[in-house]
Amino acid sequence: MQDANSILEAGRATRSAFIKVWDPFVRVFHWSLVAVYAAAWITADEWDRAHEIAGYAILVLVGLRIIWGLVGSRHALFSDFIYKPATVIRYLKDVVLMRARRFVGHNPVGGVMVLAMIFSLVAVSATGVMMTLDTLWGKAWVEDLHEVAANLTLGLVFMHITGVLIASIQHRENLIRSMFTGLKRKGD
């Protein structure tokens, strides 16, 4: 049986094996966006007012994330996870070959996914706002563009979840838990 000191030392060793990666803003933003996007998707074509409120909330969240990508903590900064296209392609090849390098922050494909989701969410929100304007209200092309952007975003969500699961398996790391705790293991 272990004594109290060895348990305490084991706890310190375990805690020190992790580092803070995702700051509270990134984590709250992420899970708020998940909830609000789900609400927007569920209320589409059914509850107009709730759908509009969710759309505006998405727009505010994305705007805040863009600001945080410029002034936030290290791994939240765009400069931390925007890579050259050649690096992204090389990383994708390495993922397929099951030899992808582990990144503490976003990996090169994850960085592309962040940008793609920001752009698609801006497109969904912008077309949603456009549909409320007197000059564009009822225009089929605006509604069609809104629906295409929403479906594209949903596709990106599924790709994001798939990427998180693949990276979690490849690197033997629970990335979903890290988005709740903010912690990832050191090393590798």
VEXDREN-2710 file (C-alpha; in Angstrom, 1 decimal):
% VEXDREN-2710
k/r/px/py/pz
1/MET/0.0/0.0/0.0
2/GLN/1.3/3.5/-0.9
3/ASP/1.8/6.1/1.7
4/ALA/0.4/9.6/1.4
5/ASN/3.7/11.1/0.3
6/SER/4.2/8.7/-2.6
7/ILE/0.6/9.4/-3.7
8/LEU/1.2/13.1/-3.5
9/GLU/4.4/12.8/-5.5
10/ALA/2.7/10.6/-8.1
11/GLY/0.0/13.3/-8.4
12/ARG/2.6/16.0/-8.9
13/ALA/4.4/13.9/-11.5
14/THR/1.1/13.4/-13.3
15/ARG/0.1/17.1/-13.2
16/SER/3.6/18.2/-14.3
17/ALA/3.3/15.9/-17.3
18/PHE/0.6/18.2/-18.7
19/ILE/0.7/21.8/-20.0
20/LYS/-2.0/24.4/-20.5
21/VAL/-2.7/24.7/-24.2
22/TRP/-6.3/25.9/-24.6
23/ASP/-7.1/29.0/-22.6
24/PRO/-10.6/29.5/-21.0
25/PHE/-11.7/31.8/-23.9
26/VAL/-10.9/29.2/-26.5
27/ARG/-12.7/26.4/-24.6
28/VAL/-15.8/28.5/-23.8
29/PHE/-15.8/29.8/-27.4
30/HIS/-15.5/26.2/-28.8
31/TRP/-18.3/24.7/-26.8
32/SER/-20.6/27.8/-27.1
33/LEU/-20.2/27.6/-30.8
34/VAL/-21.1/23.9/-30.8
35/ALA/-24.2/24.6/-28.8
36/VAL/-25.3/27.7/-30.8
37/TYR/-24.6/26.1/-34.2
38/ALA/-26.6/23.0/-33.1
39/ALA/-29.4/25.3/-32.1
40/ALA/-29.3/27.2/-35.4
41/TRP/-29.4/23.9/-37.3
42/ILE/-32.3/22.5/-35.3
43/THR/-34.4/25.7/-35.6
44/ALA/-33.8/26.2/-39.3
45/ASP/-37.1/26.4/-41.2
46/GLU/-39.0/25.9/-38.0
47/TRP/-38.5/28.7/-35.4
48/ASP/-37.4/31.8/-37.3
49/ARG/-36.7/34.0/-34.3
50/ALA/-34.7/31.4/-32.4
51/HIS/-32.8/30.6/-35.6
52/GLU/-32.0/34.3/-36.2
53/ILE/-30.8/34.7/-32.5
54/ALA/-28.6/31.7/-32.9
55/GLY/-27.2/33.1/-36.2
56/TYR/-26.3/36.4/-34.6
57/ALA/-24.7/34.6/-31.6
58/ILE/-22.6/32.7/-34.1
59/LEU/-21.5/36.0/-35.8
60/VAL/-20.6/37.5/-32.4
61/LEU/-18.7/34.4/-31.3
62/VAL/-16.8/34.2/-34.6
63/GLY/-16.0/37.9/-34.4
64/LEU/-14.6/37.4/-30.9
65/ARG/-12.5/34.4/-32.1
66/ILE/-11.0/36.4/-34.9
67/ILE/-10.0/39.1/-32.4
68/TRP/-8.6/36.4/-30.1
69/GLY/-6.7/34.9/-33.0
70/LEU/-4.8/38.2/-33.3
71/VAL/-4.3/39.1/-29.6
72/GLY/-4.9/35.9/-27.6
73/SER/-2.8/33.3/-25.9
74/ARG/0.0/31.5/-27.8
75/HIS/-1.9/28.5/-29.2
76/ALA/-5.0/30.6/-30.0
77/LEU/-3.1/32.9/-32.3
78/PHE/-3.5/32.4/-36.0
79/SER/0.3/32.8/-36.3
80/ASP/0.7/29.7/-34.2
81/PHE/-1.3/27.4/-36.6
82/ILE/-1.2/28.8/-40.1
83/TYR/1.3/26.8/-42.1
84/LYS/2.5/26.9/-45.7
85/PRO/0.4/24.7/-48.1
86/ALA/3.3/22.3/-48.6
87/THR/3.4/21.7/-44.9
88/VAL/-0.3/21.0/-44.7
89/ILE/-0.1/18.5/-47.7
90/ARG/3.0/16.8/-46.1
91/TYR/1.1/16.5/-42.8
92/LEU/-1.9/15.0/-44.5
93/LYS/0.3/12.4/-46.2
94/ASP/1.8/11.6/-42.9
95/VAL/-1.6/11.2/-41.3
96/VAL/-2.6/8.7/-44.0
97/LEU/0.7/6.8/-43.4
98/MET/0.0/6.8/-39.6
99/ARG/3.3/8.7/-38.9
100/ALA/2.0/12.2/-38.4
101/ARG/4.0/14.3/-35.9
102/ARG/2.1/15.4/-32.8
103/PHE/1.6/19.1/-32.2
104/VAL/0.8/20.7/-28.9
105/GLY/-1.5/23.3/-30.5
106/HIS/-3.3/22.9/-33.7
107/ASN/-1.6/20.6/-36.3
108/PRO/-1.3/22.0/-39.9
109/VAL/-4.6/20.4/-41.0
110/GLY/-6.3/21.6/-37.8
111/GLY/-5.2/25.1/-38.6
112/VAL/-6.7/24.9/-42.0
113/MET/-9.9/23.6/-40.5
114/VAL/-10.1/26.5/-38.0
115/LEU/-9.8/29.0/-40.9
116/ALA/-12.3/27.0/-43.1
117/MET/-14.8/26.9/-40.3
118/ILE/-14.4/30.6/-39.6
119/PHE/-14.9/31.5/-43.3
120/SER/-17.9/29.2/-43.7
121/LEU/-19.5/30.5/-40.5
122/VAL/-19.0/34.1/-41.7
123/ALA/-20.7/33.1/-45.0
124/VAL/-23.6/31.4/-43.2
125/SER/-24.1/34.4/-40.9
126/ALA/-23.6/37.0/-43.6
127/THR/-26.1/35.4/-45.9
128/GLY/-28.5/35.0/-43.0
129/VAL/-28.2/38.7/-42.3
130/MET/-28.7/39.4/-46.0
131/MET/-32.0/37.5/-46.0
132/THR/-33.3/40.0/-43.4
133/LEU/-32.6/43.1/-45.5
134/ASP/-35.4/44.7/-47.3
135/THR/-33.5/44.7/-50.6
136/LEU/-32.7/41.0/-50.5
137/TRP/-35.6/39.5/-48.5
138/GLY/-37.2/36.7/-50.4
139/LYS/-34.4/36.4/-53.0
140/ALA/-33.9/32.8/-53.9
141/TRP/-30.2/33.1/-54.6
142/VAL/-29.5/34.5/-51.1
143/GLU/-31.5/31.6/-49.5
144/ASP/-29.7/29.1/-51.7
145/LEU/-26.3/30.5/-50.8
146/HIS/-27.2/30.5/-47.1
147/GLU/-28.2/26.8/-47.3
148/VAL/-25.1/25.8/-49.2
149/ALA/-22.9/27.6/-46.7
150/ALA/-24.8/25.9/-43.8
151/ASN/-24.4/22.5/-45.4
152/LEU/-20.7/23.2/-46.1
153/THR/-20.2/24.1/-42.5
154/LEU/-21.9/20.9/-41.4
155/GLY/-19.6/19.0/-43.6
156/LEU/-16.6/20.8/-42.0
157/VAL/-17.9/19.9/-38.6
158/PHE/-18.0/16.2/-39.5
159/MET/-14.5/16.5/-41.0
160/HIS/-13.3/18.3/-37.8
161/ILE/-14.7/15.5/-35.6
162/THR/-13.1/12.8/-37.8
163/GLY/-9.8/14.6/-37.7
164/VAL/-9.9/14.9/-33.9
165/LEU/-10.7/11.2/-33.6
166/ILE/-7.9/10.2/-35.9
167/ALA/-5.4/12.5/-34.1
168/SER/-6.6/11.2/-30.8
169/ILE/-6.0/7.6/-31.9
170/GLN/-2.7/8.3/-33.6
171/HIS/-1.2/10.2/-30.7
172/ARG/-3.0/8.2/-28.0
173/GLU/-4.4/11.4/-26.6
174/ASN/-7.9/12.4/-25.7
175/LEU/-8.3/15.7/-27.6
176/ILE/-11.9/16.1/-26.7
177/ARG/-11.0/16.0/-23.0
178/SER/-8.3/18.6/-23.6
179/MET/-10.9/21.0/-25.0
180/PHE/-12.7/20.7/-21.7
181/THR/-9.7/20.9/-19.4
182/GLY/-7.3/23.0/-21.5
183/LEU/-4.5/20.5/-20.8
184/LYS/-2.4/18.4/-23.1
185/ARG/0.5/16.1/-22.2
186/LYS/4.0/17.5/-22.7
187/GLY/6.5/16.0/-25.0
188/ASP/6.5/14.1/-28.3
END
